[in-house]
Amino acid sequence: MGLTAPDPLTVLAIDAGNSKTDVAVVTAAGEALATARGGGFRPPAVGVAAALDALAEPVARAFADAGVTSVGHVSACLANADLPVEEERLAAALHARGWGASVEVRNDTFAILRAGVAEPRGVAVVCGAGINCVGMRPDGRTARFPAIGRISGDWGGGWGLAEEALWHAARAEDGRGGPTSLARTLPAHFGLPTMYALIEALHLEHLDQDRRHELTPVLFATAADGDPVARAIVTRLAEEVTVMATVALTRLDLLEEETPVLLGGSVLTAGHPQLNDTVRTLLAARAPKADVRVVTASPVLGAVLLGLDRVGADAGARERARGHWEAG
């Protein structure tokens, strides 16, 4: 296919998470010209330049398949763009790549929110490796949190849940805390006999630190079996999700209006009954008009829709794009 000059309203959509990146080239009519997938986007670990170099590979493949060398607008939803100043710096770095005439960067949580709503209006709470919450209104107002860990007041996320489970299990085994089945189920996951053995394996790096995330499903399974300590941790996460959503709704003056509240990320979409049922119960009491939904659509759809919003595409274009990704 020969390379052609792009329509000025053509969009390059990027959804870049810690573990994978999806990109798409879409026309202003909502037609998908090309898609591609790449690795994770982790500027804090490798630096901005190296992270963008890695991003360039799937972008180049998508451009080649679409038959273009650039687009009118780049809509990028990026992990680790947690603060507005980080979004601005990443937008400038992306603009310097020459991929599009205009560039807008948002935190990747916005992609999940936009993928789950018919218009840019609602709140999304995402719990995967970490936890975050954003909200938006069609007039451009947003609500968000720094979401960079305990220093910004966060609690939860897969990493945090694993750490909390380890803390309770260690104290149960050595007598500083009350009993919990976690003292047995966590080490057993790795074929180890005791928490002491698991602590030693983690400390001496006989187990890769990245494998800690495997303990989050063990926590939920232990809670489902009725362990009170594990169930208390899950209930606390439900409380955090509810608090974040309620605060975002309040900031956007949406608490008294029927408003979608989207749940996304690997923890909230895994179908844990105690977690999701408790979130719904708590939100029903604190935000009775919240319409709670679990988002299953690909987040890159959200980046596409945000791009189409920006270039002024009509409702038909947005529905055409949604149909493509939801059908896939």
C-alpha positions as a Python dict, from the first residue, in 0.01 Angstrom:
ca = {
    (1, 'M'): (0, 0, 0),
    (2, 'G'): (139, 343, -90),
    (3, 'L'): (179, 603, 182),
    (4, 'T'): (-74, 885, 170),
    (5, 'A'): (-114, 1216, 348),
    (6, 'P'): (-355, 1168, 637),
    (7, 'D'): (-687, 1337, 674),
    (8, 'P'): (-624, 1615, 929),
    (9, 'L'): (-885, 1453, 1155),
    (10, 'T'): (-730, 1105, 1151),
    (11, 'V'): (-648, 985, 1503),
    (12, 'L'): (-361, 778, 1642),
    (13, 'A'): (-494, 629, 1966),
    (14, 'I'): (-250, 488, 2221),
    (15, 'D'): (-334, 297, 2538),
    (16, 'A'): (-3, 224, 2709),
    (17, 'G'): (-3, 31, 3036),
    (18, 'N'): (276, -106, 3251),
    (19, 'S'): (264, -446, 3082),
    (20, 'K'): (136, -384, 2726),
    (21, 'T'): (56, -114, 2473),
    (22, 'D'): (-225, -105, 2215),
    (23, 'V'): (-231, 147, 1932),
    (24, 'A'): (-484, 216, 1659),
    (25, 'V'): (-515, 446, 1359),
    (26, 'V'): (-874, 559, 1310),
    (27, 'T'): (-1042, 789, 1061),
    (28, 'A'): (-1267, 1077, 1164),
    (29, 'A'): (-1556, 853, 1057),
    (30, 'G'): (-1460, 601, 1326),
    (31, 'E'): (-1315, 342, 1086),
    (32, 'A'): (-1019, 146, 1218),
    (33, 'L'): (-740, 151, 959),
    (34, 'A'): (-483, -44, 1160),
    (35, 'T'): (-397, -171, 1507),
    (36, 'A'): (-80, -298, 1672),
    (37, 'R'): (41, -416, 2011),
    (38, 'G'): (369, -359, 2191),
    (39, 'G'): (528, -396, 2531),
    (40, 'G'): (478, -198, 2848),
    (41, 'F'): (530, 176, 2892),
    (42, 'R'): (745, 242, 3200),
    (43, 'P'): (925, 579, 3189),
    (44, 'P'): (1015, 571, 3561),
    (45, 'A'): (1208, 248, 3505),
    (46, 'V'): (1378, 314, 3171),
    (47, 'G'): (1349, 690, 3112),
    (48, 'V'): (1116, 884, 2883),
    (49, 'A'): (1330, 853, 2571),
    (50, 'A'): (1365, 475, 2596),
    (51, 'A'): (995, 436, 2678),
    (52, 'L'): (902, 635, 2367),
    (53, 'D'): (1149, 437, 2158),
    (54, 'A'): (966, 120, 2261),
    (55, 'L'): (632, 286, 2184),
    (56, 'A'): (757, 381, 1838),
    (57, 'E'): (772, 18, 1727),
    (58, 'P'): (395, -59, 1740),
    (59, 'V'): (319, 292, 1612),
    (60, 'A'): (541, 232, 1309),
    (61, 'R'): (365, -99, 1238),
    (62, 'A'): (22, 62, 1265),
    (63, 'F'): (123, 351, 1040),
    (64, 'A'): (263, 109, 780),
    (65, 'D'): (-55, -99, 782),
    (66, 'A'): (-272, 213, 759),
    (67, 'G'): (-61, 358, 477),
    (68, 'V'): (19, 685, 655),
    (69, 'T'): (327, 851, 799),
    (70, 'S'): (147, 1076, 1047),
    (71, 'V'): (-202, 1169, 1165),
    (72, 'G'): (-399, 1477, 1251),
    (73, 'H'): (-426, 1406, 1624),
    (74, 'V'): (-259, 1177, 1878),
    (75, 'S'): (-476, 1064, 2169),
    (76, 'A'): (-247, 897, 2421),
    (77, 'C'): (-359, 742, 2749),
    (78, 'L'): (-43, 649, 2932),
    (79, 'A'): (47, 466, 3250),
    (80, 'N'): (278, 662, 3481),
    (81, 'A'): (132, 994, 3360),
    (82, 'D'): (-2, 1049, 3710),
    (83, 'L'): (32, 1427, 3745),
    (84, 'P'): (-69, 1704, 3502),
    (85, 'V'): (295, 1813, 3477),
    (86, 'E'): (388, 1458, 3369),
    (87, 'E'): (113, 1463, 3106),
    (88, 'E'): (249, 1793, 2973),
    (89, 'R'): (605, 1661, 2953),
    (90, 'L'): (498, 1342, 2780),
    (91, 'A'): (280, 1537, 2537),
    (92, 'A'): (579, 1753, 2442),
    (93, 'A'): (796, 1443, 2396),
    (94, 'L'): (531, 1275, 2181),
    (95, 'H'): (484, 1591, 1973),
    (96, 'A'): (857, 1596, 1903),
    (97, 'R'): (822, 1250, 1746),
    (98, 'G'): (614, 1404, 1466),
    (99, 'W'): (341, 1142, 1478),
    (100, 'G'): (56, 1394, 1475),
    (101, 'A'): (-20, 1762, 1430),
    (102, 'S'): (-170, 1779, 1779),
    (103, 'V'): (-119, 1564, 2088),
    (104, 'E'): (-321, 1510, 2403),
    (105, 'V'): (-190, 1292, 2687),
    (106, 'R'): (-401, 1163, 2972),
    (107, 'N'): (-348, 909, 3245),
    (108, 'D'): (-450, 563, 3124),
    (109, 'T'): (-738, 552, 3374),
    (110, 'F'): (-921, 800, 3148),
    (111, 'A'): (-917, 539, 2870),
    (112, 'I'): (-1108, 292, 3085),
    (113, 'L'): (-1359, 560, 3183),
    (114, 'R'): (-1421, 675, 2826),
    (115, 'A'): (-1448, 317, 2698),
    (116, 'G'): (-1737, 253, 2937),
    (117, 'V'): (-1957, 556, 2870),
    (118, 'A'): (-2151, 689, 2573),
    (119, 'E'): (-2032, 1045, 2637),
    (120, 'P'): (-1737, 1185, 2836),
    (121, 'R'): (-1933, 1193, 3161),
    (122, 'G'): (-1881, 967, 3461),
    (123, 'V'): (-1632, 832, 3713),
    (124, 'A'): (-1400, 533, 3686),
    (125, 'V'): (-1217, 351, 3962),
    (126, 'V'): (-940, 124, 3839),
    (127, 'C'): (-771, -138, 4054),
    (128, 'G'): (-497, -341, 3892),
    (129, 'A'): (-137, -328, 4009),
    (130, 'G'): (-230, 2, 4174),
    (131, 'I'): (-548, 194, 4237),
    (132, 'N'): (-670, 515, 4076),
    (133, 'C'): (-987, 710, 4012),
    (134, 'V'): (-1079, 977, 3758),
    (135, 'G'): (-1396, 1155, 3655),
    (136, 'M'): (-1497, 1381, 3370),
    (137, 'R'): (-1779, 1597, 3241),
    (138, 'P'): (-1849, 1696, 2879),
    (139, 'D'): (-1758, 2058, 2963),
    (140, 'G'): (-1397, 1949, 3020),
    (141, 'R'): (-1400, 1944, 3398),
    (142, 'T'): (-1215, 1649, 3550),
    (143, 'A'): (-1154, 1499, 3892),
    (144, 'R'): (-847, 1296, 3969),
    (145, 'F'): (-602, 1189, 4238),
    (146, 'P'): (-218, 1182, 4224),
    (147, 'A'): (-231, 801, 4270),
    (148, 'I'): (141, 755, 4323),
    (149, 'G'): (124, 538, 4635),
    (150, 'R'): (107, 586, 5008),
    (151, 'I'): (262, 935, 4992),
    (152, 'S'): (-49, 1048, 4804),
    (153, 'G'): (-285, 873, 5045),
    (154, 'D'): (-351, 560, 4837),
    (155, 'W'): (-435, 217, 4972),
    (156, 'G'): (-512, -85, 4758),
    (157, 'G'): (-415, -220, 4420),
    (158, 'G'): (-276, -565, 4360),
    (159, 'W'): (68, -483, 4501),
    (160, 'G'): (-78, -321, 4812),
    (161, 'L'): (-318, -609, 4872),
    (162, 'A'): (-35, -863, 4850),
    (163, 'E'): (172, -661, 5095),
    (164, 'E'): (-119, -635, 5338),
    (165, 'A'): (-184, -1009, 5317),
    (166, 'L'): (185, -1084, 5383),
    (167, 'W'): (185, -850, 5685),
    (168, 'H'): (-112, -1022, 5849),
    (169, 'A'): (19, -1370, 5766),
    (170, 'A'): (365, -1300, 5909),
    (171, 'R'): (220, -1167, 6234),
    (172, 'A'): (-19, -1460, 6262),
    (173, 'E'): (265, -1710, 6235),
    (174, 'D'): (497, -1546, 6488),
    (175, 'G'): (228, -1459, 6742),
    (176, 'R'): (211, -1080, 6706),
    (177, 'G'): (-127, -1102, 6535),
    (178, 'G'): (-442, -1308, 6538),
    (179, 'P'): (-480, -1631, 6342),
    (180, 'T'): (-547, -1631, 5970),
    (181, 'S'): (-542, -1896, 5700),
    (182, 'L'): (-322, -1661, 5498),
    (183, 'A'): (-27, -1788, 5702),
    (184, 'R'): (-79, -2121, 5528),
    (185, 'T'): (-221, -2028, 5186),
    (186, 'L'): (38, -1765, 5091),
    (187, 'P'): (351, -1982, 5132),
    (188, 'A'): (168, -2286, 4997),
    (189, 'H'): (118, -2100, 4667),
    (190, 'F'): (495, -2117, 4615),
    (191, 'G'): (529, -2468, 4753),
    (192, 'L'): (679, -2342, 5080),
    (193, 'P'): (589, -2478, 5426),
    (194, 'T'): (580, -2160, 5637),
    (195, 'M'): (561, -1782, 5626),
    (196, 'Y'): (919, -1772, 5755),
    (197, 'A'): (1027, -1965, 5447),
    (198, 'L'): (834, -1725, 5221),
    (199, 'I'): (976, -1418, 5393),
    (200, 'E'): (1327, -1557, 5352),
    (201, 'A'): (1267, -1643, 4986),
    (202, 'L'): (1141, -1292, 4911),
    (203, 'H'): (1410, -1114, 5112),
    (204, 'L'): (1697, -1312, 4961),
    (205, 'E'): (1533, -1287, 4616),
    (206, 'H'): (1507, -1662, 4573),
    (207, 'L'): (1163, -1560, 4445),
    (208, 'D'): (1145, -1276, 4195),
    (209, 'Q'): (988, -971, 4358),
    (210, 'D'): (749, -940, 4064),
    (211, 'R'): (588, -1269, 4170),
    (212, 'R'): (432, -1096, 4471),
    (213, 'H'): (138, -1006, 4248),
    (214, 'E'): (50, -1378, 4240),
    (215, 'L'): (-55, -1350, 4604),
    (216, 'T'): (-351, -1123, 4533),
    (217, 'P'): (-567, -1403, 4386),
    (218, 'V'): (-463, -1619, 4682),
    (219, 'L'): (-592, -1348, 4915),
    (220, 'F'): (-930, -1344, 4739),
    (221, 'A'): (-954, -1724, 4738),
    (222, 'T'): (-877, -1730, 5111),
    (223, 'A'): (-1145, -1466, 5169),
    (224, 'A'): (-1395, -1666, 4965),
    (225, 'D'): (-1325, -1963, 5193),
    (226, 'G'): (-1438, -1751, 5486),
    (227, 'D'): (-1115, -1640, 5654),
    (228, 'P'): (-1207, -1330, 5862),
    (229, 'V'): (-874, -1149, 5816),
    (230, 'A'): (-874, -1197, 5437),
    (231, 'R'): (-1237, -1089, 5420),
    (232, 'A'): (-1155, -776, 5620),
    (233, 'I'): (-884, -681, 5369),
    (234, 'V'): (-1129, -724, 5079),
    (235, 'T'): (-1389, -515, 5263),
    (236, 'R'): (-1133, -241, 5317),
    (237, 'L'): (-1060, -236, 4944),
    (238, 'A'): (-1433, -202, 4872),
    (239, 'E'): (-1438, 93, 5112),
    (240, 'E'): (-1147, 259, 4930),
    (241, 'V'): (-1314, 213, 4591),
    (242, 'T'): (-1634, 364, 4729),
    (243, 'V'): (-1459, 660, 4890),
    (244, 'M'): (-1268, 746, 4573),
    (245, 'A'): (-1580, 727, 4358),
    (246, 'T'): (-1787, 933, 4601),
    (247, 'V'): (-1524, 1206, 4629),
    (248, 'A'): (-1489, 1228, 4250),
    (249, 'L'): (-1868, 1249, 4206),
    (250, 'T'): (-1883, 1524, 4468),
    (251, 'R'): (-1602, 1726, 4307),
    (252, 'L'): (-1782, 1715, 3973),
    (253, 'D'): (-2125, 1801, 4121),
    (254, 'L'): (-2257, 1467, 4001),
    (255, 'L'): (-2352, 1312, 4334),
    (256, 'E'): (-2717, 1408, 4290),
    (257, 'E'): (-2738, 1308, 3922),
    (258, 'E'): (-2762, 964, 3764),
    (259, 'T'): (-2402, 902, 3668),
    (260, 'P'): (-2206, 599, 3547),
    (261, 'V'): (-1943, 471, 3790),
    (262, 'L'): (-1713, 232, 3604),
    (263, 'L'): (-1506, -40, 3770),
    (264, 'G'): (-1197, -145, 3578),
    (265, 'G'): (-859, -309, 3615),
    (266, 'S'): (-769, -672, 3675),
    (267, 'V'): (-884, -683, 4039),
    (268, 'L'): (-1223, -519, 3986),
    (269, 'T'): (-1302, -710, 3665),
    (270, 'A'): (-1207, -1052, 3805),
    (271, 'G'): (-1557, -1112, 3936),
    (272, 'H'): (-1483, -1142, 4309),
    (273, 'P'): (-1836, -1147, 4457),
    (274, 'Q'): (-1748, -1010, 4800),
    (275, 'L'): (-1556, -715, 4655),
    (276, 'N'): (-1797, -608, 4384),
    (277, 'D'): (-2111, -674, 4589),
    (278, 'T'): (-1974, -469, 4879),
    (279, 'V'): (-1881, -182, 4646),
    (280, 'R'): (-2236, -180, 4509),
    (281, 'T'): (-2388, -189, 4858),
    (282, 'L'): (-2169, 94, 4988),
    (283, 'L'): (-2226, 312, 4681),
    (284, 'A'): (-2601, 254, 4701),
    (285, 'A'): (-2591, 413, 5047),
    (286, 'R'): (-2350, 701, 4972),
    (287, 'A'): (-2422, 775, 4605),
    (288, 'P'): (-2769, 633, 4538),
    (289, 'K'): (-2781, 766, 4181),
    (290, 'A'): (-2453, 603, 4077),
    (291, 'D'): (-2496, 351, 3796),
    (292, 'V'): (-2225, 96, 3876),
    (293, 'R'): (-2085, -98, 3581),
    (294, 'V'): (-1785, -323, 3522),
    (295, 'V'): (-1588, -223, 3211),
    (296, 'T'): (-1487, -511, 2989),
    (297, 'A'): (-1415, -319, 2666),
    (298, 'S'): (-1052, -279, 2557),
    (299, 'P'): (-907, 44, 2704),
    (300, 'V'): (-771, 145, 2362),
    (301, 'L'): (-1134, 208, 2267),
    (302, 'G'): (-1134, 483, 2529),
    (303, 'A'): (-826, 643, 2374),
    (304, 'V'): (-996, 622, 2034),
    (305, 'L'): (-1314, 787, 2163),
    (306, 'L'): (-1122, 1062, 2341),
    (307, 'G'): (-943, 1132, 2014),
    (308, 'L'): (-1270, 1140, 1820),
    (309, 'D'): (-1415, 1373, 2083),
    (310, 'R'): (-1119, 1605, 2036),
    (311, 'V'): (-1149, 1623, 1656),
    (312, 'G'): (-1525, 1681, 1671),
    (313, 'A'): (-1636, 1350, 1523),
    (314, 'D'): (-2009, 1286, 1519),
    (315, 'A'): (-2204, 1028, 1718),
    (316, 'G'): (-2206, 790, 1424),
    (317, 'A'): (-1827, 783, 1414),
    (318, 'R'): (-1808, 706, 1785),
    (319, 'E'): (-2062, 425, 1752),
    (320, 'R'): (-1875, 284, 1453),
    (321, 'A'): (-1553, 274, 1655),
    (322, 'R'): (-1728, 123, 1954),
    (323, 'G'): (-1882, -144, 1734),
    (324, 'H'): (-1540, -240, 1597),
    (325, 'W'): (-1375, -291, 1937),
    (326, 'E'): (-1673, -435, 2119),
    (327, 'A'): (-1725, -683, 1837),
    (328, 'G'): (-1361, -782, 1859),
}
